[in-house]
């Protein structure tokens, strides 16, 4: 998606396999001549940089899909890196995505992007109840209205909001599996500067009923959360707060935690939960960040993950590994109750 200023688009690829993995990267519609073939090894990061114009921009159809194929399992992190506004996300494999999504964004320069994985994909985008209208080809799609598109493999649809905009609760339904990302070109949350936000959305089929929230360690600023319901009449209990009732699918509830404690969230029907870190923590760290938190049902017993060393980036932690970028990587084993490192850039 679009960043505040021109920068670098890249992916980091690694594997947990003991044998070298052959990886092929192409941009079939954007540049049919582009071809990269990599040999990826266990605990070694392979990096590929792309043309900056592959990013989504404005509200438009595009040809921005990137195809990454491997002959065995790999992990891919996508990074949109500008000197002071950077974010990254774990890229889900095609067998882990779906055909039904809800968008979650903050309320500054919000954006989302859809990419087709098959030809003749019919996509219906219904603007959320309290969401910013989508304006496409001179037509305004107000809350409750549906925009229908037919897109082919590797084609994309990018939606960009204005300075004040929020697409939370917008419903995306297709007849074939698609990739959906959401975030912000550069969002201010609380004090401090803005930062680029981007997360790959999980499909409704992966929503959960039990969550644990997080906070920003050593940072005495509030943290913000948004919940979206996948079903009508969803009842949610947030530890230390009253019960929440979301009457219809796509309804959104926002809340803030100011006391630096974690909360448990229990719902009677599947929901998604997004974490938004506020800026203004210290003179040069703690700018905004967005993380889609996994439900407890999807926690695992151990993880292999990587961190980086760079003088410009400060690290905070979550219970989900979401953002990585940089030059020097170290591999670590993680066990429950520890934390994973999260790197974000900051626009000063």
C-alpha positions as CSV (number, residue, x, y, z in Angstrom):
1,X,0.0,0.0,0.0
2,X,1.0,3.6,-0.3
3,X,3.5,5.1,2.1
4,X,4.1,8.8,3.1
5,X,7.1,9.2,0.8
6,X,8.9,7.1,-1.8
7,X,11.0,4.4,-0.2
8,X,11.8,0.7,-0.6
9,X,9.5,-2.3,-1.1
10,X,11.1,-5.6,-0.2
11,X,10.4,-9.1,1.1
12,X,12.4,-11.2,3.5
13,X,12.2,-15.0,2.9
14,X,13.5,-17.8,5.1
15,X,12.7,-21.4,5.9
16,X,12.8,-23.9,8.7
17,X,13.6,-26.7,6.3
18,X,17.0,-28.4,6.6
19,X,17.4,-28.5,2.8
20,X,17.8,-25.6,0.5
21,X,14.4,-24.3,-0.9
22,X,14.1,-23.1,-4.5
23,X,12.1,-19.9,-4.7
24,X,10.8,-18.1,-7.8
25,X,9.5,-14.5,-7.7
26,X,7.7,-12.8,-10.5
27,X,5.5,-9.8,-11.1
28,X,3.4,-11.2,-14.0
29,X,1.2,-8.2,-14.8
30,X,3.3,-5.3,-13.6
31,X,6.5,-6.4,-15.3
32,X,6.4,-9.7,-17.2
33,X,10.2,-9.7,-17.7
34,X,10.9,-9.6,-13.9
35,X,12.2,-13.0,-12.6
36,X,14.2,-13.8,-9.6
37,X,15.3,-17.3,-8.5
38,X,16.6,-17.8,-5.0
39,X,18.0,-20.6,-3.0
40,X,16.7,-20.2,0.6
41,X,18.4,-21.9,3.5
42,X,17.4,-22.6,7.1
43,X,18.0,-19.7,9.4
44,X,19.3,-17.5,6.6
45,X,17.3,-14.5,5.3
46,X,17.0,-13.9,1.6
47,X,16.0,-10.4,0.5
48,X,14.4,-9.1,-2.7
49,X,13.7,-5.5,-3.5
50,X,10.9,-4.4,-5.9
51,X,10.1,-1.4,-8.0
52,X,8.6,1.3,-5.8
53,X,5.7,1.7,-8.3
54,X,4.4,-1.7,-7.2
55,X,2.8,-0.1,-4.2
56,X,-0.9,0.7,-4.2
57,X,-1.9,4.3,-4.7
58,X,-5.1,6.3,-4.7
59,X,-8.4,4.4,-5.3
60,X,-7.8,2.4,-8.4
61,X,-7.6,-1.0,-10.1
62,X,-4.0,-2.0,-10.6
63,X,-1.6,-4.8,-11.6
64,X,0.4,-5.0,-8.4
65,X,0.3,-8.7,-7.5
66,X,3.6,-10.4,-6.8
67,X,3.9,-14.2,-7.2
68,X,6.2,-16.1,-4.9
69,X,6.5,-19.9,-5.4
70,X,8.6,-22.4,-3.5
71,X,9.2,-26.1,-3.7
72,X,8.8,-26.4,0.0
73,X,7.5,-24.4,3.0
74,X,8.9,-20.9,3.5
75,X,8.1,-17.8,5.5
76,X,7.7,-14.4,3.9
77,X,7.7,-10.9,5.4
78,X,6.7,-7.9,3.2
79,X,8.2,-4.5,4.1
80,X,7.2,-1.0,3.0
81,X,10.2,1.0,4.1
82,X,10.7,4.7,4.1
83,X,13.3,6.4,6.2
84,X,10.9,7.5,8.9
85,X,7.7,5.7,8.1
86,X,8.0,1.9,7.9
87,X,5.8,-1.1,8.5
88,X,5.8,-4.8,7.6
89,X,3.7,-7.9,7.9
90,X,3.8,-11.6,7.6
91,X,2.5,-12.8,4.2
92,X,0.0,-15.6,4.4
93,X,0.3,-18.5,1.9
94,X,-2.5,-19.0,-0.6
95,X,-3.8,-22.0,1.4
96,X,-4.3,-19.8,4.5
97,X,-6.4,-17.0,2.9
98,X,-10.1,-16.9,2.3
99,X,-13.0,-15.2,0.5
100,X,-14.6,-13.2,3.3
101,X,-13.1,-10.3,5.3
102,X,-13.8,-7.3,7.4
103,X,-11.5,-4.2,7.3
104,X,-10.0,-2.7,10.4
105,X,-8.2,0.7,10.2
106,X,-7.3,3.7,12.2
107,X,-9.0,7.1,11.4
108,X,-6.1,8.9,9.6
109,X,-5.2,8.4,5.9
110,X,-6.7,4.9,6.0
111,X,-6.3,2.4,3.2
112,X,-6.9,-1.2,2.2
113,X,-6.0,-3.3,-0.8
114,X,-7.4,-6.5,-2.4
115,X,-5.4,-8.8,-4.7
116,X,-6.9,-11.7,-6.7
117,X,-5.4,-15.1,-6.8
118,X,-7.6,-16.5,-9.6
119,X,-9.1,-15.3,-12.8
120,X,-12.7,-14.0,-12.9
121,X,-12.8,-13.2,-9.2
122,X,-16.0,-11.3,-8.4
123,X,-15.5,-9.1,-5.3
124,X,-18.2,-7.3,-3.4
125,X,-17.1,-4.4,-1.2
126,X,-19.8,-3.2,1.2
127,X,-18.9,0.0,3.0
128,X,-19.2,-0.4,6.8
129,X,-22.0,1.1,8.9
130,X,-19.8,3.9,10.3
131,X,-17.1,3.8,7.7
132,X,-15.8,6.5,5.4
133,X,-17.6,6.3,2.0
134,X,-15.5,4.8,-0.9
135,X,-15.3,7.0,-4.0
136,X,-14.5,5.1,-7.1
137,X,-14.8,6.4,-10.7
138,X,-16.9,9.3,-9.6
139,X,-19.4,7.1,-7.7
140,X,-19.7,7.5,-3.9
141,X,-20.4,4.2,-2.0
142,X,-21.9,5.3,1.3
143,X,-22.3,3.0,4.3
144,X,-24.3,0.0,3.3
145,X,-23.7,0.4,-0.4
146,X,-21.8,-2.3,-2.3
147,X,-19.2,-1.9,-5.0
148,X,-18.7,-4.9,-7.2
149,X,-15.6,-5.7,-9.2
150,X,-14.4,-8.5,-11.4
151,X,-10.6,-8.9,-11.2
152,X,-8.2,-11.5,-12.5
153,X,-5.1,-13.2,-11.1
154,X,-2.5,-10.6,-9.8
155,X,-4.8,-7.7,-10.3
156,X,-5.4,-5.4,-7.4
157,X,-7.8,-2.9,-6.0
158,X,-6.5,-0.2,-3.7
159,X,-8.6,2.2,-1.7
160,X,-7.1,5.3,-0.2
161,X,-8.9,7.6,2.2
162,X,-8.3,11.3,2.9
163,X,-6.7,12.9,6.0
164,X,-9.6,11.9,8.1
165,X,-10.9,8.5,7.1
166,X,-11.7,5.1,8.6
167,X,-12.9,2.0,6.6
168,X,-13.4,-0.2,9.7
169,X,-16.3,-2.6,9.4
170,X,-16.2,-2.6,5.6
171,X,-17.1,-6.1,4.3
172,X,-15.3,-7.8,1.5
173,X,-16.8,-10.9,0.0
174,X,-15.6,-12.8,-3.2
175,X,-16.4,-16.0,-5.0
176,X,-12.7,-17.0,-4.9
177,X,-9.9,-16.6,-2.4
178,X,-8.3,-13.2,-2.3
179,X,-5.6,-11.4,-0.3
180,X,-6.7,-8.3,1.7
181,X,-4.4,-5.8,3.5
182,X,-5.4,-2.7,5.5
183,X,-3.7,0.1,7.3
184,X,-2.8,3.7,6.7
185,X,-0.5,5.7,4.4
186,X,0.8,7.5,7.6
187,X,-1.4,7.6,10.7
188,X,-1.2,9.7,13.8
189,X,-2.4,7.9,16.9
190,X,-2.2,9.9,20.1
191,X,0.8,12.2,20.3
192,X,4.0,12.1,18.2
193,X,4.5,11.8,14.5
194,X,2.6,9.6,12.0
195,X,3.8,6.2,10.8
196,X,2.9,3.9,8.0
197,X,0.6,1.0,9.0
198,X,-0.1,-2.2,7.2
199,X,-1.4,-5.6,8.2
200,X,-2.6,-8.5,6.1
201,X,-6.1,-9.2,7.2
202,X,-7.2,-12.7,8.3
203,X,-10.3,-14.1,6.8
204,X,-13.5,-14.5,8.8
205,X,-13.0,-18.3,9.0
206,X,-9.9,-17.7,11.2
207,X,-11.6,-15.3,13.6
208,X,-11.6,-16.4,17.3
209,X,-13.4,-16.1,20.6
210,X,-10.6,-15.6,23.1
211,X,-7.8,-13.0,23.1
212,X,-5.2,-11.5,25.3
213,X,-4.3,-7.8,24.8
214,X,-0.9,-6.3,25.1
215,X,0.7,-3.0,25.9
216,X,3.9,-1.2,24.9
217,X,6.5,-2.0,27.5
218,X,8.3,1.0,29.2
219,X,5.9,3.4,27.5
220,X,3.4,5.3,29.6
221,X,0.9,6.1,26.9
222,X,-2.5,4.5,26.3
223,X,-3.0,1.7,23.8
224,X,-6.0,1.4,21.6
225,X,-8.0,-1.6,20.3
226,X,-10.7,-2.2,17.8
227,X,-13.0,-5.3,17.6
228,X,-15.1,-6.3,14.6
229,X,-17.9,-8.8,14.8
230,X,-18.4,-11.5,12.2
231,X,-22.0,-12.3,13.3
232,X,-25.1,-10.5,14.5
233,X,-25.8,-10.3,18.3
234,X,-22.2,-10.9,19.4
235,X,-21.6,-10.5,23.1
236,X,-18.1,-9.6,24.3
237,X,-16.6,-9.5,27.7
238,X,-13.5,-7.4,28.2
239,X,-11.8,-8.1,31.6
240,X,-12.3,-5.2,33.9
241,X,-15.0,-3.6,31.7
242,X,-18.7,-4.1,31.1
243,X,-20.1,-6.4,28.5
244,X,-20.2,-5.2,24.9
245,X,-23.1,-6.1,22.5
246,X,-22.4,-5.8,18.7
247,X,-25.8,-6.0,17.1
248,X,-24.9,-6.7,13.5
249,X,-22.0,-8.3,11.6
250,X,-19.4,-5.7,10.8
251,X,-20.1,-3.6,13.9
252,X,-17.0,-2.2,15.5
253,X,-16.1,-1.5,19.1
254,X,-13.1,0.6,20.0
255,X,-11.6,0.8,23.5
256,X,-8.5,2.1,25.2
257,X,-6.3,0.7,28.0
258,X,-4.4,3.3,30.0
259,X,-3.0,1.3,32.9
260,X,-0.4,-0.8,31.1
261,X,-2.1,-4.1,32.0
262,X,-3.1,-6.9,29.7
263,X,-6.8,-7.8,29.4
264,X,-8.6,-11.0,28.4
265,X,-11.4,-10.7,25.8
266,X,-14.0,-13.4,25.5
267,X,-16.7,-13.4,22.8
268,X,-19.6,-15.8,22.2
269,X,-19.1,-15.6,18.4
270,X,-15.9,-15.2,16.4
271,X,-14.4,-11.7,16.3
272,X,-11.2,-10.0,15.1
273,X,-9.1,-7.8,17.3
274,X,-6.6,-5.1,16.2
275,X,-4.0,-3.4,18.4
276,X,-3.0,0.3,17.7
277,X,0.0,1.6,19.5
278,X,-0.1,5.4,20.2
279,X,2.9,7.6,19.4
280,X,4.7,10.0,21.6
281,X,6.6,7.5,23.8
282,X,10.0,9.1,24.2
283,X,11.9,11.5,21.9
284,X,12.6,9.0,19.1
285,X,10.7,5.8,19.7
286,X,7.2,4.5,20.1
287,X,5.6,5.9,17.0
288,X,2.2,4.4,15.9
289,X,1.9,0.7,15.0
290,X,-0.9,-1.7,14.0
291,X,-1.0,-5.4,14.8
292,X,-3.8,-7.8,14.1
293,X,-3.8,-10.0,17.3
294,X,-4.2,-13.7,17.0
295,X,-6.9,-15.5,19.1
296,X,-5.7,-17.8,21.9
297,X,-7.1,-20.7,19.8
298,X,-4.2,-20.1,17.3
299,X,-1.4,-19.9,19.8
300,X,1.4,-22.5,19.4
301,X,3.9,-24.0,21.9
302,X,7.1,-22.6,20.4
303,X,8.2,-20.3,17.5
304,X,11.3,-19.5,15.5
305,X,11.6,-15.9,14.7
306,X,14.2,-13.2,13.8
307,X,15.1,-9.8,15.1
308,X,17.4,-7.1,13.7
309,X,20.0,-4.6,14.8
310,X,19.8,-1.0,13.6
311,X,20.5,2.3,15.3
312,X,17.3,3.9,13.9
313,X,14.7,1.4,15.1
314,X,13.5,0.7,18.6
315,X,11.8,-2.5,19.5
316,X,8.6,-3.2,21.3
317,X,6.9,-6.5,21.9
318,X,3.7,-8.4,21.2
319,X,2.3,-12.0,21.4
320,X,2.4,-12.1,17.6
321,X,5.3,-11.5,15.3
322,X,4.2,-8.9,12.8
323,X,6.8,-6.5,11.6
324,X,10.5,-6.9,10.6
325,X,13.0,-5.1,8.5
326,X,16.7,-4.3,8.3
327,X,20.1,-5.7,7.6
328,X,21.3,-7.9,10.5
329,X,19.0,-10.8,11.7
330,X,19.4,-13.0,14.7
331,X,17.3,-16.2,15.2
332,X,15.8,-17.1,18.5
333,X,13.5,-19.7,20.0
334,X,10.4,-18.3,21.7
335,X,8.3,-20.0,24.4
336,X,5.0,-19.0,25.9
337,X,5.0,-15.9,28.1
338,X,8.0,-14.4,26.3
339,X,7.7,-11.7,23.7
340,X,8.4,-11.3,20.0
341,X,10.2,-8.2,18.7
342,X,8.3,-5.7,16.6
343,X,10.1,-3.1,14.5
344,X,8.5,0.0,13.3
345,X,9.8,3.2,11.7
346,X,9.0,6.7,12.8
347,X,8.3,9.8,10.8
348,X,9.7,12.7,12.9
